[in-house]
């Protein structure tokens, strides 16, 4: 009988590059930068790693379709290396594979690494997935854009809960201001300047009601994790262990696009995955028990809606909770403690692991000026695709019990 992943695997070490327009390096150099920090943090040698997973989404501009580039770049000791991809949950998928491999007993120590050179696509935003020869995405959704579809999410939310345009814009602006305040404290963030509410509200509109500061940027980056069992970590003399409490992924079944009971105002996958994640982690009241979150703020409205899908804010009340400061760094459930996608950008393969990196630092008390007092559980959330068809990945890590 399945018993879940709780406390079966611990994070031995993590590493993360500086995110940004890294024109000076390729994907290989980014992998090395993250891995060197991770290996030093783990306190092991490269020969101790028994298997690895590489997460990268856009093989056309990154490292190809196999795990070989990771093995060659890091000179891994001829071990199994697998490349995985699952849209914006790619980094989380690599982490999940490494964790499950250790939990199964197949390996003692595994590596998960995500990387993306998204700037090299030449796009100002995310490139059009699958528009190359052999697929017809551009014909299926010829007028679809990410800002446009998430703007529709905002409109649906406002209409369903009768939130005025002014109130919604102010709430979205607060989300952006809060993230920029946090990102300004993070030396690895792409954008490190605080912004005011007035700057956000007066910025050019990209897709109403989303303005320039409500959309995450494009950047390059890499992050990685080395995982093992609690027993092995203790034998190595490791203390204050951070363990994996739950890993859950939910994919759209097509129900949303059928326009039956879904109003276009939230993400069904997140609502489903979060319930499963809390159950696996043994969390009964997430509003009280979750210490901090990193959620997929590709657009500020996405973060706001996600707060309800994670069952922390009540339906239709997240915008009020945002304005009350619940998700500020000093609030009850700090969100985007490191600046989020808003300040890091979204190099797709790296984002999930980058989120976990911040939670890991916080749980070890190593987050510097961003440090939260006595965190117990950290939650990360990835969302890939569009409101009507998407992938959601939720990870919860915490102090080993």
QUIRA-V674350 format. One record per residue. N is the residue number from 1. RES is the residue in one letter. SS is DSSP state (2 for helix, 1 for strand, 0 for the rest). OMEGA is omega in whole degrees, 0 to 359 (* if undefined). NEAR is the number of other ideal C-beta (glycine too) atoms within 10 Angstrom. Layout:
n=(N N)
res=(RES RES)
ss=(SS SS)
omega=(OMEGA OMEGA)
near=(NEAR NEAR)
This chain:
n=(1 2 3 4 5 6 7 8 9 10 11 12 13 14 15 16 17 18 19 20 21 22 23 24 25 26 27 28 29 30 31 32 33 34 35 36 37 38 39 40 41 42 43 44 45 46 47 48 49 50 51 52 53 54 55 56 57 58 59 60 61 62 63 64 65 66 67 68 69 70 71 72 73 74 75 76 77 78 79 80 81 82 83 84 85 86 87 88 89 90 91 92 93 94 95 96 97 98 99 100 101 102 103 104 105 106 107 108 109 110 111 112 113 114 115 116 117 118 119 120 121 122 123 124 125 126 127 128 129 130 131 132 133 134 135 136 137 138 139 140 141 142 143 144 145 146 147 148 149 150 151 152 153 154 155 156 157 158 159 160 161 162 163 164 165 166 167 168 169 170 171 172 173 174 175 176 177 178 179 180 181 182 183 184 185 186 187 188 189 190 191 192 193 194 195 196 197 198 199 200 201 202 203 204 205 206 207 208 209 210 211 212 213 214 215 216 217 218 219 220 221 222 223 224 225 226 227 228 229 230 231 232 233 234 235 236 237 238 239 240 241 242 243 244 245 246 247 248 249 250 251 252 253 254 255 256 257 258 259 260 261 262 263 264 265 266 267 268 269 270 271 272 273 274 275 276 277 278 279 280 281 282 283 284 285 286 287 288 289 290 291 292 293 294 295 296 297 298 299 300 301 302 303 304 305 306 307 308 309 310 311 312 313 314 315 316 317 318 319 320 321 322 323 324 325 326 327 328 329 330 331 332 333 334 335 336 337 338 339 340 341 342 343 344 345 346 347 348 349 350 351 352 353 354 355 356 357 358 359 360 361 362 363 364 365 366 367 368 369 370 371 372 373 374 375 376 377 378 379 380 381 382 383 384 385 386 387 388 389 390 391 392 393 394 395 396 397 398 399 400 401)
res=(X X X X X X X X X X X X X X X X X X X X X X X X X X X X X X X X X X X X X X X X X X X X X X X X X X X X X X X X X X X X X X X X X X X X X X X X X X X X X X X X X X X X X X X X X X X X X X X X X X X X X X X X X X X X X X X X X X X X X X X X X X X X X X X X X X X X X X X X X X X X X X X X X X X X X X X X X X X X X X X X X X X X X X X X X X X X X X X X X X X X X X X X X X X X X X X X X X X X X X X X X X X X X X X X X X X X X X X X X X X X X X X X X X X X X X X X X X X X X X X X X X X X X X X X X X X X X X X X X X X X X X X X X X X X X X X X X X X X X X X X X X X X X X X X X X X X X X X X X X X X X X X X X X X X X X X X X X X X X X X X X X X X X X X X X X X X X X X X X X X X X X X X X X X X X X X X X X X X X X X X X X X X X X X X X X X X X X X X X X X X X X X X X X X X X X X X X X X X X X X X X)
ss=(0 0 0 0 0 0 0 0 0 1 1 1 1 1 1 1 0 0 0 1 0 0 0 0 0 0 2 2 2 2 2 2 2 2 2 2 2 2 2 2 2 2 0 0 0 2 2 2 0 0 1 1 1 1 1 0 0 0 0 0 0 0 0 0 0 0 0 2 2 2 2 2 2 2 0 0 0 0 0 1 1 1 1 1 0 0 2 2 2 2 2 2 2 2 2 2 2 2 2 2 2 2 2 0 0 0 0 0 0 1 1 1 1 1 1 1 1 2 2 2 2 0 0 0 0 0 0 0 0 0 0 0 0 0 0 0 2 2 2 2 0 0 0 0 0 2 2 2 2 2 2 2 2 2 2 2 2 2 2 2 2 0 0 0 2 2 2 2 2 2 2 2 2 2 2 2 2 2 2 2 2 2 2 0 0 0 0 0 0 0 0 0 0 0 0 0 2 2 2 2 2 2 0 0 1 1 1 0 0 1 1 2 2 2 1 0 0 0 0 1 1 1 1 1 1 1 1 1 0 2 2 2 2 2 2 0 0 0 0 0 0 1 1 1 1 1 1 1 1 1 1 0 0 0 0 2 2 2 0 0 0 0 0 0 0 0 0 2 2 2 2 2 2 2 2 2 2 2 2 2 2 0 0 0 0 2 2 2 2 0 0 1 1 1 0 0 0 0 1 2 2 2 2 2 2 2 2 2 2 0 0 0 0 0 0 0 0 2 2 2 2 2 2 0 0 0 0 0 0 0 0 0 0 1 1 0 0 0 0 2 2 2 2 2 0 0 0 2 2 2 2 2 2 2 2 2 2 2 2 2 2 2 2 0 0 0 0 2 2 2 0 0 0 0 0 0 1 1 1 1 1 1 1 1 1 1 0 0 1 1 1 1 1 1 1 1 1 1 1 0 0)
omega=(181 181 179 188 189 173 177 183 176 177 183 180 177 177 182 177 164 179 178 176 187 181 185 184 173 179 182 179 177 178 180 181 179 185 181 177 182 182 178 180 181 180 179 174 182 182 180 181 186 178 183 177 180 177 174 190 186 185 182 184 183 190 177 190 183 176 184 182 177 180 182 183 183 183 178 190 177 180 176 177 184 175 179 177 178 183 186 176 185 179 178 179 177 178 180 181 180 180 180 180 178 181 181 183 180 181 177 184 182 181 170 181 176 181 175 172 188 179 183 177 182 180 173 176 177 176 181 182 171 181 178 183 177 176 187 181 184 176 179 184 189 183 185 171 179 178 181 183 179 171 176 175 179 180 180 179 181 182 183 185 175 176 181 180 180 181 181 179 179 179 178 179 180 177 182 180 180 181 178 176 180 181 180 181 187 182 180 180 177 181 187 179 174 175 179 177 180 177 181 184 182 180 179 178 176 174 188 6 185 177 184 184 179 183 179 184 179 183 176 177 178 176 182 180 172 185 179 177 177 182 180 180 180 178 178 180 181 178 180 185 173 184 177 181 178 175 181 177 177 178 179 178 186 183 182 183 177 178 178 181 181 184 180 186 182 182 182 182 180 178 180 184 182 178 179 182 179 180 181 182 182 180 183 181 186 180 181 189 179 184 187 183 166 183 189 183 175 171 186 177 179 178 182 180 181 179 177 179 176 176 175 169 175 179 178 184 184 182 176 179 177 182 178 176 182 186 173 182 179 184 184 180 182 183 184 184 182 183 175 174 181 182 178 192 186 169 202 184 186 192 182 179 176 177 179 178 179 178 179 178 181 182 177 180 186 184 175 183 180 191 176 183 173 177 180 179 173 182 172 186 174 177 180 179 184 181 184 178 188 177 177 176 179 176 174 175 182 180 182 182 *)
near=(2 5 7 18 22 18 17 18 24 22 28 27 21 26 24 27 26 18 29 19 13 23 10 7 15 16 25 18 17 28 26 17 21 27 27 14 18 26 21 11 19 24 14 18 9 13 9 18 24 18 21 27 26 31 34 31 28 21 14 11 17 26 25 13 12 13 22 13 21 27 17 12 20 22 9 20 12 7 16 15 21 16 22 23 18 22 18 24 32 31 38 31 25 34 33 24 19 29 24 18 23 25 18 9 9 12 20 16 21 27 30 31 32 34 36 31 26 26 18 16 17 8 13 8 17 19 18 16 14 11 11 11 4 5 12 10 13 12 8 9 13 8 5 13 15 18 17 14 18 23 21 17 22 26 18 17 23 19 12 14 15 8 18 9 12 10 14 19 21 16 19 26 26 21 29 30 22 24 30 24 17 25 25 17 19 23 7 20 24 25 22 15 10 13 19 12 14 10 17 22 18 12 17 7 12 20 19 13 20 24 21 14 25 29 23 27 20 19 25 28 31 34 36 37 30 26 27 27 20 16 10 16 23 13 10 14 7 18 7 9 19 23 23 29 27 24 28 23 19 22 18 19 12 9 14 21 13 10 10 7 8 16 11 16 20 21 29 19 26 27 17 18 26 26 17 16 27 24 13 20 27 15 19 9 10 20 14 11 17 25 22 26 27 29 26 27 28 24 27 32 27 26 30 26 26 25 23 23 26 27 17 23 22 12 14 14 14 27 25 14 21 25 14 13 13 19 27 18 19 8 15 15 21 23 29 30 28 25 28 33 30 30 28 33 26 26 34 28 34 37 34 31 31 30 32 28 26 27 28 21 21 23 25 17 13 10 20 10 9 20 16 16 7 8 20 12 22 28 30 27 29 31 27 26 19 20 24 20 17 22 21 29 31 31 30 29 26 25 17 19 11)
